[in-house]
Amino acid sequence: DLEETEFLETMKDYESHAPRYKNKLKSLFTKRGFSPKESETLSNLIITNSQTTIDFILLDQNTSESNVISPFKSAFYTFVAFTFFGIVPLVADTFVTLGLGINVDGFLMASILTGLTLFCLGALRGKFTRRSALNSAIEMVAIGGFASIVAYMIGYWMSGIKEN
């Protein structure tokens, strides 16, 4: 697990550089609005417990402003991902519909390409969330596949209502 590895590496560094971590804690508390005296008191208290010290340092590193993506960027990336990955099944159906030399069932081809697309999207998600790419990909295919089956069943059921 990435978090555990990061924790263990930081713990090793802490054991050989504890005074530096006390200064990091003081700086962290001062940056968050505590007075220098309060920062000193808090640092002296927290430095006595190595696990709590490491937790504070890692929390600060992972929540620093450089790690925060702007809402505009996040929305833009989401739009691009939905557009790009959402077109894939339509492309498959278009090739079959236009008869561009592909002689397969359009639904089957769209389903296979959707599964592959979900796998790639899940792997990318794993990369950006610092999780296992394979586990994220499998999770994405499972959830997307389940949602697709439910949507197909609802569509099938609704088509029966229309005919009656």
Rosetta constraint file for C-alpha pairs under 8 A:
AtomPair CA 1 CA 5 HARMONIC 6.29 0.50
AtomPair CA 1 CA 131 HARMONIC 7.91 0.50
AtomPair CA 2 CA 6 HARMONIC 6.12 0.50
AtomPair CA 2 CA 130 HARMONIC 7.05 0.50
AtomPair CA 2 CA 131 HARMONIC 7.38 0.50
AtomPair CA 3 CA 7 HARMONIC 6.08 0.50
AtomPair CA 4 CA 8 HARMONIC 6.13 0.50
AtomPair CA 5 CA 9 HARMONIC 6.15 0.50
AtomPair CA 6 CA 10 HARMONIC 6.13 0.50
AtomPair CA 7 CA 11 HARMONIC 6.04 0.50
AtomPair CA 7 CA 54 HARMONIC 7.09 0.50
AtomPair CA 7 CA 55 HARMONIC 8.00 0.50
AtomPair CA 7 CA 58 HARMONIC 7.66 0.50
AtomPair CA 8 CA 12 HARMONIC 6.29 0.50
AtomPair CA 9 CA 13 HARMONIC 6.44 0.50
AtomPair CA 10 CA 14 HARMONIC 6.00 0.50
AtomPair CA 10 CA 54 HARMONIC 6.83 0.50
AtomPair CA 11 CA 15 HARMONIC 6.22 0.50
AtomPair CA 11 CA 50 HARMONIC 7.65 0.50
AtomPair CA 11 CA 51 HARMONIC 7.88 0.50
AtomPair CA 11 CA 54 HARMONIC 6.70 0.50
AtomPair CA 12 CA 16 HARMONIC 6.85 0.50
AtomPair CA 13 CA 17 HARMONIC 6.04 0.50
AtomPair CA 14 CA 18 HARMONIC 5.09 0.50
AtomPair CA 14 CA 21 HARMONIC 6.74 0.50
AtomPair CA 14 CA 50 HARMONIC 7.76 0.50
AtomPair CA 14 CA 54 HARMONIC 7.73 0.50
AtomPair CA 17 CA 21 HARMONIC 6.78 0.50
AtomPair CA 18 CA 22 HARMONIC 6.48 0.50
AtomPair CA 18 CA 47 HARMONIC 7.95 0.50
AtomPair CA 19 CA 23 HARMONIC 6.53 0.50
AtomPair CA 20 CA 24 HARMONIC 6.28 0.50
AtomPair CA 21 CA 25 HARMONIC 6.13 0.50
AtomPair CA 21 CA 47 HARMONIC 7.76 0.50
AtomPair CA 21 CA 53 HARMONIC 7.69 0.50
AtomPair CA 22 CA 26 HARMONIC 6.27 0.50
AtomPair CA 22 CA 43 HARMONIC 5.86 0.50
AtomPair CA 22 CA 44 HARMONIC 7.33 0.50
AtomPair CA 22 CA 47 HARMONIC 6.19 0.50
AtomPair CA 23 CA 27 HARMONIC 6.15 0.50
AtomPair CA 23 CA 43 HARMONIC 7.86 0.50
AtomPair CA 24 CA 28 HARMONIC 6.03 0.50
AtomPair CA 24 CA 57 HARMONIC 7.57 0.50
AtomPair CA 25 CA 29 HARMONIC 6.23 0.50
AtomPair CA 25 CA 39 HARMONIC 7.65 0.50
AtomPair CA 25 CA 43 HARMONIC 5.55 0.50
AtomPair CA 25 CA 53 HARMONIC 7.76 0.50
AtomPair CA 25 CA 56 HARMONIC 7.68 0.50
AtomPair CA 25 CA 57 HARMONIC 7.15 0.50
AtomPair CA 26 CA 30 HARMONIC 6.10 0.50
AtomPair CA 26 CA 36 HARMONIC 7.62 0.50
AtomPair CA 26 CA 39 HARMONIC 4.97 0.50
AtomPair CA 26 CA 40 HARMONIC 5.84 0.50
AtomPair CA 26 CA 42 HARMONIC 7.63 0.50
AtomPair CA 26 CA 43 HARMONIC 5.62 0.50
AtomPair CA 27 CA 31 HARMONIC 5.96 0.50
AtomPair CA 27 CA 39 HARMONIC 7.56 0.50
AtomPair CA 28 CA 32 HARMONIC 6.44 0.50
AtomPair CA 28 CA 60 HARMONIC 7.49 0.50
AtomPair CA 29 CA 33 HARMONIC 6.61 0.50
AtomPair CA 29 CA 34 HARMONIC 5.59 0.50
AtomPair CA 29 CA 39 HARMONIC 5.27 0.50
AtomPair CA 29 CA 42 HARMONIC 7.88 0.50
AtomPair CA 30 CA 34 HARMONIC 4.83 0.50
AtomPair CA 30 CA 35 HARMONIC 6.12 0.50
AtomPair CA 30 CA 36 HARMONIC 6.24 0.50
AtomPair CA 30 CA 39 HARMONIC 5.85 0.50
AtomPair CA 34 CA 38 HARMONIC 5.80 0.50
AtomPair CA 34 CA 39 HARMONIC 5.77 0.50
AtomPair CA 35 CA 39 HARMONIC 6.01 0.50
AtomPair CA 36 CA 40 HARMONIC 6.12 0.50
AtomPair CA 37 CA 41 HARMONIC 6.28 0.50
AtomPair CA 38 CA 42 HARMONIC 6.10 0.50
AtomPair CA 39 CA 43 HARMONIC 5.98 0.50
AtomPair CA 40 CA 44 HARMONIC 6.11 0.50
AtomPair CA 41 CA 45 HARMONIC 6.29 0.50
AtomPair CA 42 CA 46 HARMONIC 6.09 0.50
AtomPair CA 43 CA 47 HARMONIC 5.81 0.50
AtomPair CA 44 CA 48 HARMONIC 6.89 0.50
AtomPair CA 46 CA 50 HARMONIC 7.87 0.50
AtomPair CA 46 CA 52 HARMONIC 6.48 0.50
AtomPair CA 46 CA 53 HARMONIC 5.84 0.50
AtomPair CA 47 CA 52 HARMONIC 7.67 0.50
AtomPair CA 47 CA 53 HARMONIC 5.63 0.50
AtomPair CA 48 CA 53 HARMONIC 8.00 0.50
AtomPair CA 49 CA 53 HARMONIC 6.22 0.50
AtomPair CA 50 CA 54 HARMONIC 6.17 0.50
AtomPair CA 51 CA 55 HARMONIC 6.12 0.50
AtomPair CA 52 CA 56 HARMONIC 6.20 0.50
AtomPair CA 53 CA 57 HARMONIC 6.29 0.50
AtomPair CA 54 CA 58 HARMONIC 6.02 0.50
AtomPair CA 55 CA 59 HARMONIC 5.93 0.50
AtomPair CA 56 CA 60 HARMONIC 6.15 0.50
AtomPair CA 57 CA 61 HARMONIC 6.27 0.50
AtomPair CA 58 CA 62 HARMONIC 6.06 0.50
AtomPair CA 59 CA 63 HARMONIC 6.05 0.50
AtomPair CA 60 CA 64 HARMONIC 5.84 0.50
AtomPair CA 62 CA 67 HARMONIC 6.60 0.50
AtomPair CA 63 CA 67 HARMONIC 6.31 0.50
AtomPair CA 63 CA 68 HARMONIC 7.23 0.50
AtomPair CA 64 CA 68 HARMONIC 7.09 0.50
AtomPair CA 69 CA 73 HARMONIC 6.51 0.50
AtomPair CA 69 CA 74 HARMONIC 6.46 0.50
AtomPair CA 70 CA 74 HARMONIC 6.26 0.50
AtomPair CA 71 CA 75 HARMONIC 6.02 0.50
AtomPair CA 72 CA 76 HARMONIC 6.07 0.50
AtomPair CA 73 CA 77 HARMONIC 6.08 0.50
AtomPair CA 74 CA 78 HARMONIC 6.14 0.50
AtomPair CA 75 CA 79 HARMONIC 6.12 0.50
AtomPair CA 76 CA 80 HARMONIC 6.21 0.50
AtomPair CA 77 CA 81 HARMONIC 6.04 0.50
AtomPair CA 78 CA 82 HARMONIC 6.06 0.50
AtomPair CA 79 CA 83 HARMONIC 6.03 0.50
AtomPair CA 80 CA 84 HARMONIC 5.94 0.50
AtomPair CA 81 CA 85 HARMONIC 5.74 0.50
AtomPair CA 81 CA 86 HARMONIC 7.77 0.50
AtomPair CA 82 CA 86 HARMONIC 5.32 0.50
AtomPair CA 83 CA 87 HARMONIC 6.20 0.50
AtomPair CA 84 CA 88 HARMONIC 7.11 0.50
AtomPair CA 85 CA 117 HARMONIC 6.45 0.50
AtomPair CA 85 CA 121 HARMONIC 7.80 0.50
AtomPair CA 86 CA 90 HARMONIC 7.60 0.50
AtomPair CA 87 CA 91 HARMONIC 6.16 0.50
AtomPair CA 88 CA 92 HARMONIC 6.60 0.50
AtomPair CA 88 CA 110 HARMONIC 7.75 0.50
AtomPair CA 88 CA 113 HARMONIC 6.77 0.50
AtomPair CA 88 CA 114 HARMONIC 6.87 0.50
AtomPair CA 88 CA 117 HARMONIC 7.35 0.50
AtomPair CA 89 CA 93 HARMONIC 6.44 0.50
AtomPair CA 89 CA 109 HARMONIC 7.91 0.50
AtomPair CA 89 CA 110 HARMONIC 4.56 0.50
AtomPair CA 89 CA 111 HARMONIC 7.17 0.50
AtomPair CA 89 CA 113 HARMONIC 6.08 0.50
AtomPair CA 89 CA 114 HARMONIC 5.71 0.50
AtomPair CA 90 CA 94 HARMONIC 6.04 0.50
AtomPair CA 90 CA 110 HARMONIC 7.15 0.50
AtomPair CA 91 CA 95 HARMONIC 6.27 0.50
AtomPair CA 92 CA 96 HARMONIC 6.51 0.50
AtomPair CA 92 CA 106 HARMONIC 6.71 0.50
AtomPair CA 92 CA 109 HARMONIC 6.21 0.50
AtomPair CA 92 CA 110 HARMONIC 5.37 0.50
AtomPair CA 92 CA 113 HARMONIC 7.43 0.50
AtomPair CA 93 CA 97 HARMONIC 5.96 0.50
AtomPair CA 93 CA 106 HARMONIC 5.10 0.50
AtomPair CA 93 CA 107 HARMONIC 7.14 0.50
AtomPair CA 93 CA 109 HARMONIC 7.43 0.50
AtomPair CA 93 CA 110 HARMONIC 6.19 0.50
AtomPair CA 94 CA 98 HARMONIC 5.93 0.50
AtomPair CA 95 CA 99 HARMONIC 6.04 0.50
AtomPair CA 95 CA 100 HARMONIC 5.52 0.50
AtomPair CA 95 CA 102 HARMONIC 6.90 0.50
AtomPair CA 96 CA 100 HARMONIC 6.57 0.50
AtomPair CA 96 CA 102 HARMONIC 5.95 0.50
AtomPair CA 96 CA 103 HARMONIC 7.00 0.50
AtomPair CA 96 CA 104 HARMONIC 7.07 0.50
AtomPair CA 96 CA 105 HARMONIC 7.45 0.50
AtomPair CA 96 CA 106 HARMONIC 5.57 0.50
AtomPair CA 97 CA 106 HARMONIC 7.51 0.50
AtomPair CA 99 CA 103 HARMONIC 7.44 0.50
AtomPair CA 104 CA 108 HARMONIC 7.63 0.50
AtomPair CA 104 CA 109 HARMONIC 7.03 0.50
AtomPair CA 105 CA 109 HARMONIC 6.25 0.50
AtomPair CA 106 CA 110 HARMONIC 5.98 0.50
AtomPair CA 107 CA 111 HARMONIC 6.02 0.50
AtomPair CA 108 CA 112 HARMONIC 6.21 0.50
AtomPair CA 109 CA 113 HARMONIC 6.14 0.50
AtomPair CA 110 CA 114 HARMONIC 5.91 0.50
AtomPair CA 111 CA 115 HARMONIC 6.20 0.50
AtomPair CA 112 CA 116 HARMONIC 6.31 0.50
AtomPair CA 113 CA 117 HARMONIC 5.97 0.50
AtomPair CA 114 CA 118 HARMONIC 6.03 0.50
AtomPair CA 115 CA 119 HARMONIC 6.16 0.50
AtomPair CA 115 CA 141 HARMONIC 6.17 0.50
AtomPair CA 115 CA 145 HARMONIC 7.31 0.50
AtomPair CA 116 CA 120 HARMONIC 6.27 0.50
AtomPair CA 117 CA 121 HARMONIC 6.06 0.50
AtomPair CA 118 CA 122 HARMONIC 5.96 0.50
AtomPair CA 118 CA 137 HARMONIC 7.08 0.50
AtomPair CA 118 CA 140 HARMONIC 5.96 0.50
AtomPair CA 118 CA 141 HARMONIC 5.38 0.50
AtomPair CA 118 CA 144 HARMONIC 6.97 0.50
AtomPair CA 119 CA 123 HARMONIC 6.22 0.50
AtomPair CA 119 CA 137 HARMONIC 4.62 0.50
AtomPair CA 119 CA 138 HARMONIC 6.56 0.50
AtomPair CA 119 CA 140 HARMONIC 6.45 0.50
AtomPair CA 119 CA 141 HARMONIC 5.66 0.50
AtomPair CA 120 CA 124 HARMONIC 6.23 0.50
AtomPair CA 120 CA 137 HARMONIC 6.59 0.50
AtomPair CA 121 CA 125 HARMONIC 6.14 0.50
AtomPair CA 121 CA 137 HARMONIC 6.91 0.50
AtomPair CA 121 CA 140 HARMONIC 7.54 0.50
AtomPair CA 122 CA 126 HARMONIC 6.17 0.50
AtomPair CA 122 CA 133 HARMONIC 6.96 0.50
AtomPair CA 122 CA 134 HARMONIC 7.89 0.50
AtomPair CA 122 CA 136 HARMONIC 4.96 0.50
AtomPair CA 122 CA 137 HARMONIC 3.74 0.50
AtomPair CA 122 CA 138 HARMONIC 7.14 0.50
AtomPair CA 122 CA 139 HARMONIC 7.18 0.50
AtomPair CA 122 CA 140 HARMONIC 5.10 0.50
AtomPair CA 122 CA 141 HARMONIC 7.42 0.50
AtomPair CA 123 CA 127 HARMONIC 6.40 0.50
AtomPair CA 123 CA 132 HARMONIC 7.87 0.50
AtomPair CA 123 CA 133 HARMONIC 4.29 0.50
AtomPair CA 123 CA 134 HARMONIC 6.07 0.50
AtomPair CA 123 CA 135 HARMONIC 7.89 0.50
AtomPair CA 123 CA 136 HARMONIC 5.72 0.50
AtomPair CA 123 CA 137 HARMONIC 4.61 0.50
AtomPair CA 124 CA 128 HARMONIC 6.40 0.50
AtomPair CA 124 CA 133 HARMONIC 6.85 0.50
AtomPair CA 124 CA 137 HARMONIC 7.95 0.50
AtomPair CA 125 CA 129 HARMONIC 6.03 0.50
AtomPair CA 125 CA 133 HARMONIC 7.28 0.50
AtomPair CA 125 CA 136 HARMONIC 6.70 0.50
AtomPair CA 125 CA 137 HARMONIC 7.83 0.50
AtomPair CA 126 CA 130 HARMONIC 5.78 0.50
AtomPair CA 126 CA 131 HARMONIC 4.70 0.50
AtomPair CA 126 CA 132 HARMONIC 5.52 0.50
AtomPair CA 126 CA 133 HARMONIC 4.32 0.50
AtomPair CA 126 CA 134 HARMONIC 7.59 0.50
AtomPair CA 126 CA 135 HARMONIC 7.63 0.50
AtomPair CA 126 CA 136 HARMONIC 5.14 0.50
AtomPair CA 126 CA 137 HARMONIC 7.28 0.50
AtomPair CA 127 CA 131 HARMONIC 6.39 0.50
AtomPair CA 127 CA 132 HARMONIC 7.27 0.50
AtomPair CA 127 CA 133 HARMONIC 5.88 0.50
AtomPair CA 131 CA 135 HARMONIC 7.67 0.50
AtomPair CA 131 CA 136 HARMONIC 6.98 0.50
AtomPair CA 132 CA 136 HARMONIC 6.12 0.50
AtomPair CA 133 CA 137 HARMONIC 5.99 0.50
AtomPair CA 134 CA 138 HARMONIC 6.16 0.50
AtomPair CA 135 CA 139 HARMONIC 6.06 0.50
AtomPair CA 136 CA 140 HARMONIC 6.08 0.50
AtomPair CA 137 CA 141 HARMONIC 6.23 0.50
AtomPair CA 138 CA 142 HARMONIC 6.11 0.50
AtomPair CA 139 CA 143 HARMONIC 6.13 0.50
AtomPair CA 140 CA 144 HARMONIC 5.78 0.50
AtomPair CA 141 CA 145 HARMONIC 5.56 0.50
AtomPair CA 142 CA 146 HARMONIC 6.04 0.50
AtomPair CA 143 CA 147 HARMONIC 6.13 0.50
AtomPair CA 144 CA 148 HARMONIC 6.02 0.50
AtomPair CA 145 CA 149 HARMONIC 6.19 0.50
AtomPair CA 146 CA 150 HARMONIC 6.24 0.50
AtomPair CA 147 CA 151 HARMONIC 6.10 0.50
AtomPair CA 148 CA 152 HARMONIC 6.04 0.50
AtomPair CA 149 CA 153 HARMONIC 6.11 0.50
AtomPair CA 150 CA 154 HARMONIC 6.19 0.50
AtomPair CA 151 CA 155 HARMONIC 6.13 0.50
AtomPair CA 152 CA 156 HARMONIC 6.08 0.50
AtomPair CA 153 CA 157 HARMONIC 6.07 0.50
AtomPair CA 154 CA 158 HARMONIC 6.00 0.50
AtomPair CA 155 CA 159 HARMONIC 6.10 0.50
AtomPair CA 156 CA 160 HARMONIC 6.57 0.50
AtomPair CA 157 CA 161 HARMONIC 6.66 0.50
AtomPair CA 158 CA 162 HARMONIC 6.43 0.50
AtomPair CA 159 CA 163 HARMONIC 6.42 0.50
AtomPair CA 160 CA 164 HARMONIC 6.48 0.50
